[in-house]
């Protein structure tokens, strides 16, 4: 059983979530879904973030869907051994069986993206089998002025355009009973210039569900901006991986500026 965050007061509803993008068993980090570089061992990273006071953890196998293979369950099992916080796993989950295998291996939650878009009925099936608290739907987007909202859904790890408006897809996802959505803007991912705040606002306003801010954090102020835009879960990778910002440093900053 994972230990929930003991944070009280102003930060009780705000969660800090380091993200481990996994490729071939290693943590990696890219810029705008490309220029992939090594960022360490997933087991060591997971244990360190748990000890540092992160509230949750996300581990995404970024190549599993594109390579048409399942996620590496041995990595999940080993991460589960070293963490005391809830962790979400995504990548390569495409049906009830693969979702169940990931949860059985030790994950607390699963995240689906391309599978949900290609076969939306899987959303309801997973919720029915495992409950709403176990599912996050991730939506990768690019800015596209030809779409009504200005954002287009991309799938297959940001490799394939869909021609579908991202906010309309988010509304559909929320309609299936999903309570957490993770939108990532390809335009800001890895740039460290700040989250795509209009995207967060539009997703929040359109769905009313919990929004995970993802893609673009570079300094403390960016996290505060995301909270003010409507995000309640703050995901970041490189600023944590490369010790640009510490977990407790971020919590202290938010505690001071949200009080």
C-alpha positions in Angstrom: 0.0 0.0 0.0 1.4 3.3 -1.0 1.6 6.2 1.5 -0.4 9.2 0.5 1.0 12.7 0.7 0.9 14.1 4.2 0.9 17.7 2.9 -1.7 19.9 4.7 -3.0 23.4 4.1 -2.6 25.3 0.9 -0.7 22.5 -0.9 -3.1 19.7 0.1 -4.9 19.9 -3.3 -1.7 20.5 -5.4 0.4 17.5 -6.3 4.0 17.4 -7.5 4.6 14.7 -10.1 8.0 13.9 -11.6 7.8 12.1 -14.9 10.0 9.2 -16.0 9.9 8.8 -19.7 11.3 5.3 -20.3 12.9 4.0 -23.5 14.6 0.6 -23.6 14.7 0.5 -19.8 16.3 3.9 -19.3 14.9 7.3 -18.3 15.2 9.7 -21.2 14.3 13.3 -21.9 13.5 14.9 -25.2 12.6 18.3 -26.6 9.3 18.5 -28.5 9.1 14.7 -28.5 12.5 14.5 -30.2 16.2 14.9 -29.5 16.1 12.1 -26.9 18.9 12.0 -24.4 19.6 9.6 -21.5 18.6 10.8 -18.0 19.4 7.9 -15.7 18.1 4.6 -14.2 14.4 4.4 -13.6 14.7 2.4 -10.4 17.2 4.8 -8.8 15.2 7.8 -10.0 11.9 6.5 -8.7 13.4 5.8 -5.3 15.1 9.2 -5.1 11.9 11.1 -6.0 9.9 9.1 -3.4 12.4 10.0 -0.7 12.6 13.6 -1.8 8.9 14.1 -1.1 7.2 14.0 -4.5 3.5 13.4 -4.2 3.1 11.1 -7.1 5.2 9.6 -10.0 4.5 8.9 -13.6 6.4 6.4 -15.7 5.7 6.5 -19.5 7.2 4.0 -21.9 7.4 6.4 -24.8 8.2 3.8 -27.5 5.9 0.9 -26.6 2.9 2.1 -28.6 4.9 3.1 -31.7 6.8 -0.2 -31.6 3.6 -2.2 -31.0 4.9 -4.0 -27.9 3.8 -4.2 -24.3 5.3 -2.2 -21.5 8.2 -3.6 -19.5 6.6 -5.2 -16.5 9.9 -5.9 -14.8 10.6 -2.2 -14.6 7.2 -1.6 -13.0 7.8 -4.3 -10.4 11.2 -2.9 -9.5 9.9 0.7 -9.2 7.0 -0.6 -7.0 9.6 -2.0 -4.6 11.4 1.4 -4.1 8.5 3.8 -4.0 6.1 4.8 -1.2 4.0 7.2 -3.3 1.3 6.4 -5.9 2.7 6.0 -9.4 1.0 6.0 -12.8 2.2 3.9 -15.8 1.5 4.5 -19.4 2.6 3.3 -22.8 1.7 0.0 -24.5 -1.6 -0.4 -22.6 -4.3 -1.2 -25.1 -6.9 -3.4 -23.5 -8.2 -4.8 -20.1 -5.6 -7.5 -20.0 -2.6 -5.1 -20.4 -4.1 -2.6 -18.0 -4.6 -5.4 -15.4 -1.0 -6.6 -15.9 0.4 -3.2 -15.2 -1.7 -2.8 -12.1 -0.8 -6.3 -10.9 2.8 -5.5 -11.4 2.5 -2.7 -8.8 1.3 0.5 -10.5 -1.4 2.4 -8.8 -2.8 4.0 -11.9 -2.6 3.6 -15.7 -2.5 6.2 -18.4 -3.7 5.7 -21.9 -3.5 8.0 -24.9 -3.4 6.5 -28.4 -5.4 3.4 -27.4 -8.1 5.6 -26.0 -8.3 7.7 -29.2 -8.3 4.7 -31.5 -10.8 2.7 -29.5 -12.7 5.0 -27.1 -14.8 2.2 -25.7 -11.7 1.0 -23.8 -12.1 4.0 -21.5 -15.4 2.8 -20.2 -14.2 -0.8 -20.0 -11.2 0.1 -17.9 -13.3 2.4 -15.6 -15.8 -0.4 -15.2 -13.2 -3.0 -14.3 -10.8 -1.0 -12.2 -12.6 2.3 -11.2 -12.2 5.9 -12.2 -9.3 6.5 -9.7 -7.1 4.1 -11.7 -7.3 5.9 -15.0 -5.7 8.9 -16.6 -6.2 9.8 -20.2 -3.2 11.6 -21.8 -3.8 13.9 -24.8 -0.8 15.0 -26.8 -1.5 18.1 -28.9 0.1 20.6 -31.2 -1.0 24.2 -31.8 -3.1 24.3 -35.0 -5.1 27.3 -36.0 -7.2 25.3 -38.4 -8.9 23.6 -35.4 -11.7 25.5 -33.5 -9.8 25.5 -30.2 -6.4 26.1 -31.9 -5.2 22.6 -30.8 -5.0 19.3 -32.6 -4.7 15.8 -31.1 -1.6 13.8 -32.1 -1.1 10.1 -31.3 1.6 7.4 -31.4 3.9 9.4 -29.1 3.4 12.6 -31.0 4.2 11.0 -34.4 0.7 11.0 -36.0 -1.7 13.9 -36.6 -5.4 13.1 -36.3 -7.2 16.1 -37.6 -9.3 16.1 -34.4 -9.8 19.2 -32.2 -8.1 18.5 -28.9 -10.7 20.3 -26.7 -13.5 18.4 -28.3 -11.7 15.1 -27.7 -11.2 16.2 -24.1 -14.9 16.8 -23.7 -15.6 13.3 -25.1 -13.1 11.8 -22.7 -14.7 13.5 -19.8 -18.0 12.3 -20.9 -16.9 8.7 -20.4 -16.3 9.4 -16.7 -12.6 10.1 -16.8 -11.6 12.3 -13.8 -8.0 13.1 -14.7 -6.6 14.3 -18.1 -3.0 14.8 -18.9 -2.5 17.2 -21.9 1.0 17.8 -23.2 1.7 20.5 -25.8 4.3 19.5 -28.3 5.0 23.2 -28.8 6.3 23.7 -25.2 7.6 20.2 -24.3 11.2 20.3 -23.1 11.6 24.0 -23.9 11.5 25.1 -20.3 9.7 28.3 -21.3 6.6 27.6 -19.4 3.5 25.3 -19.7 1.0 26.0 -22.5 -1.4 27.9 -20.2 -4.2 28.5 -22.7 -4.3 24.7 -23.2 -4.6 24.1 -19.5 -7.4 26.7 -19.2 -9.3 25.4 -22.2 -9.1 21.8 -21.0 -10.2 22.7 -17.5 -13.1 24.9 -18.6 -14.3 22.3 -21.1 -14.2 19.3 -18.8 -14.1 20.3 -15.2 -11.9 17.4 -14.4 -8.4 17.4 -12.8 -5.8 18.6 -15.2 -2.2 17.6 -15.1 0.1 20.4 -16.3 2.8 18.8 -18.6 5.4 20.1 -20.9 7.5 23.2 -20.5 8.4 23.8 -16.9 11.7 25.6 -16.6 11.5 27.7 -13.4 9.5 28.0 -10.2 7.1 30.6 -11.6 6.0 28.3 -14.3 4.5 25.9 -11.8 2.6 28.7 -10.1 1.3 29.9 -13.5 -0.1 26.4 -14.1 -1.9 26.3 -10.8 -3.5 29.7 -11.6 -4.5 28.4 -15.0 -6.4 25.5 -13.4 -4.0 22.6 -13.0 -3.9 20.7 -9.7 -1.2 18.2 -10.6 2.2 19.6 -11.7 4.2 17.2 -13.9 7.8 17.9 -14.9 10.9 16.0 -16.0 14.1 17.7 -16.9 14.1 20.4 -14.2 13.9 17.6 -11.6 16.1 15.1 -13.4 19.0 17.6 -13.8 18.6 19.2 -10.4 17.5 22.6 -11.7 14.6 22.6 -9.2 14.2 20.5 -6.1 11.0 19.0 -4.9 11.0 20.7 -1.5 12.2 23.9 -3.1 9.2 23.9 -5.3 6.8 23.0 -2.5 8.2 25.8 -0.3 7.8 28.3 -3.2 4.2 27.2 -3.9 3.3 27.3 -0.2 4.6 30.8 0.1 2.9 32.1 -3.1 -0.4 30.3 -2.8 -1.1 31.3 0.8 
